[in-house]
């Protein structure tokens, strides 16, 4: 992961969700969904079509692991890592009070 700086928080979250640097690097290189989520933040993830394509290259198990990872970048720095659960953009947005 030499292309993107990573925060200490992102390192901890990656470890907590079982996303080693190799999987994060794969998401960074193959992500085809980019969601602007506000405050200069971008969510990166893979589409179902891209995951199907990667199954042939990486194998089914690794492709499925990569499919569930979402990377949140702020100004080009990896701010956090999380698992994709539910609708794509709902979880990433902060709640308004």
Secondary structure, DSSP 8 states (H G I E B T S, - for coil): --SSEE-HHHHHHHHHTT--HHHHHHHHHH--EEEEEETTEEEEE--HHHHHHHHHHH-HHHHHHHHTEEEEEETTEEEEEEE--SSTTTTTS----
